[in-house]
Amino acid sequence: MEIGTADGANRTIDARTMLAAVRKEMWRMEVENEILRRAAAHFARENVFP
């Protein structure tokens, strides 16, 4: 896979580098998802009417 750089040149990314980047992004998204899930649960408890 090739990507463009700021100066317009292309460079090849090896599979291990790409896999590491994808795994890092996936981990970040899982953390964000957990934060949002907890926030939603918190606000749902707060808005319950007796």
N, C-alpha and C positions, 0 to 999 in steps of 0.2 A: 504494500500500500504506500502511496506517495502523498505527501501533503505539501502545500506551498508555504514558504516562509515569507517574512516581511519583505525581503528583497526580491521576491519572485522566483527564487531558486527552489527546486524540488529536492527532497531527500527521502530516502527509504527508511521506514520504521520497521524494525524486525518484529516478529510475532510475539516474542517475549515482552518487549517493551509495550506493545499495544495491549497485550493481555494484562499486564500490571496496571496500566492506565485504566482499563475497563473495570478491573477489580477494585481499584481505589475509588472510582466514580460510583460503583455499585455500593460500596461500603458507606460513602458519604450520603447517598440517597436513602439507604436503610436507616441511618442515624436521623436524617431529617424527617423521614416518615414516622419514626418512633416519637420524636419530639412533637410532631403535629398530632399524632394519635393521643398522646398524653394531654396535650393542650385541649383537644376536642373533648376528651373525657372530663377534664377539669371544668370547662365551661358548661358542659351538659349537666354536671352535678350542681353547679351554681344556679342554673336557671330552672330548677325543678320547683314547681309550686306545691305547697302543702295541701 
